[in-house]
Amino acid sequence: MTTLADITLDPARQRKAREYSRLSRRGSFLELGISLILLLVFLFTGASAKLATLLPFPLPWRAALYLLILAMGYGVIIAPLDYYYDFTLLHRYGLSAQALAGWLRDKAKALALFLSLGLCLIIAVYGLMGYLPTLWWLISALIVILLSLFLTWINPTLLMPLFFKLNPLEEGELKERLLNLSKRARVNIKNVLTMNLSSKFTTANAMLCGWGKSRRIIFSDTLLQEYSPDEIEVTLAHELGHHLHHDIAKLMAIQAIAFLLAFYLANLALKTGVVLFSFQGISDLAALPWLILVLAVLILLSQPLLNWYNRRIELAADKFALELSNNPQAFISLMAKLTNQNLSEAKPSRWAKFLFYDHPPYDERVGLARDYPVIASQDEVSEVAIK
């Protein structure tokens, strides 16, 4: 019989995980550096002002064309890095099984979505700057918040199906077991879906996404095929914890506050930019790189705090999973298998955790499980979990 002491990580996989993490972070810093340099070059060489004067359209539409040119130019510059870090590196470390043609199709879909949303947003922002120069930041933030809510709502029903096939979990013993678990947690789940992650990746995952009637719990086919029923049950218990703790609503509320603060500070930065860069006003299209730069810096500065909060809610969901399933052995086994399969670092450095990790690392999650006292009675387990 397997004991907690027998469940360990694969040292060879951990060596590869450290290598892969180091290279991935290097790619993130390179992309960030190129983005900052491009924006600063546009600002300090006068290229931004020159491009703005060459576009003979009314302001909101001129802003959209400006953004399109900037985004396409950036895409061309960043394309080699994107190919290496998002395609070549994943294949080198055995994390992707996707063919180049499929990868390019997914990139095209993502680009189309990004440009569609970005162009609509920039038209709204510069239209508001022209008509409501004192309140543009507040209304723009509200638009972004509503857009974020809408995207969260349609994510499991419209966005994810663009990239993966989602199907209802098949009837059988496993589904019955998961339904029984949800009843113990007093949660009525009707929409448990499977995602064909194996068509593109070798990793495993599960998630709670959407809100209201669109909320779904989704398991990757790699997890359902390669993990034991006990491990899958613990995974569901974790997702049920997120549901009962209202974590999606909490994150959306924090995100809304962050958007309001970011646009307020961006408004102040644009006013400062009028003096620093001799813009004609906050709606001067030449200031768009400055606006993007300020918002990007604000997002970067807020990310460690958001990561910290997200790690807290993940640990709370882990605790709920242990209380509901009463199975720390399955939890530890699940964490070990996921860490091995997904090439995750079990114990990242403090700065890596601070900057990049929105989930607790393996050591913290397993430490929680090893300290968990197993409760003999299932009735006691249910009562503890619900409390």
WOZINOR-V565081 format. One line per field, one symbol per residue. ss: DSSP state (H for helix, E for strand, C for the rest). burial: # if it has 16 or more other C-alpha atoms within 10 Angstrom, else .. A space follows every 10 residues. Layout:
ss: ???
burial: ???
//
This chain:
ss: CCCHHHCCCC HHHHHHHHHH HHHHHHHHHH HHHHHHHHHH HHHHCCHHHH HHHCCCCCHH HHHHHHHHHH HHHHHHHHHH HHHHHHHHHH HHCCCECCCH HHHHHHHHHH HHHHHHHHHH HHHHHHHHHH HCCCCHHHHH HHHHHHHHHH HHHHHHHHHH HHCCCEEECC CCHHHHHHHH HHHHCCCCCC CEEEECHHHC ECCCCEEEEC CHHHCEEEEE HHHHHHCCHH HHHHHHHHHH HHHHCCHHHH HHHHHHHHHH HHHHHHHHHH HHHHHHCCCC CCCCHHHHHH HHHHHHHHHH HHHHHHHHHH HHHHHHHHHH HHHHHCCHHH HHHHHHHHHH HCCCCCCCCH HHHHHHCCCC CHHHHHHHHH CCCCCCCHHH HHHHHHC
burial: ......#.#. ..##.###.# #..#..#... #...##.##. .##....##. .#......## ########.# #......... .#..#.#.## #...####.. ..#....... ....#..##. #########. .....##### #####...#. .######... ..##.#..#. ...#...##. ##.##..... .######### ######.### #...###### ####..#.## ########## ###...##.. .....#.### #######.## ..##....#. ########## #.####.#.. ..##.###.# #.######## ########## ########## ######.#.. ..#.#.#### ##..##.### ...#...... ##..#..
//
